[in-house]
Amino acid sequence: MANNRWEQFRQPQGFMGRLLAKGMNRGHLALVVWSLSLIRRRTPTKMLDVGCGGGGSLRELMDTFPQASARGIDPSEACLTVARKVTRDFGRRCQLQQGAAEKIPCQDESFDLVTAYETVYFWPDLSNGLAEIWRVLEPGGRLLLACELSPSEKNRKYEARIAGMKIYSSQELAARLEQAGFTNIEHQQDAKGRFCLLGEKQGGSK
């Protein structure tokens, strides 16, 4: 039972998964709101939230950019059930679909902003996930990664308890973004250790 409880963080399922998705919406709200300071300077029009969870990040993005449309993908149907309720007031502006970073179910160059909140820990192949995001971004589009966890003795317990979880440092993620071809990489970190990375796809700007 204990192992199942920890596995819910990687792949929320059923009733407990829906409860977890609601809790993540509350718990990650401060991270989402804080990260918006990085992207407000250029208003996006077509957004994708990878690993959208219970839809809390999508709701904040839609409220912040009322002229934009958005799509959220997540591998967990339990999370998407919660997200549909959270985002239903946005109607057709916000679309939800089952999917994951390693195989994004969207056409090439479909978005000018891709966000990923508290999700890179669970991507089975970080390089492949970044390549997929690169594929669906327009030239000049941007990727925003935001995380609450950094490598530490305290956080090592999560990697030990959740199969396949990998916690990255901000420096490691910045290097991986650069390897994937992203440029103009910006980094911000707050007093609590939360960090955001913003990278741009080469090829011009909107």
Secondary structure, 3 states (H helix, E strand, C coil): CHHHHHHCCCCCCHHHHHHHHHHHHHHCHHHHHHHHHHCCCCCCCEEEEECCCCCHHHHHHHHHCCCCEEEEEECCHHHHHHHHHHCHHHHHHEEEEECECCECCCCCCCEEEEEEECCHHHCCCHHHHHHHHHHHEEEEEEEEEEECCCCCCCCHHHHHHCCCCCCCCHHHHHHHHHHCCEEEEEEEECCCCCEEEEEEECCCCC
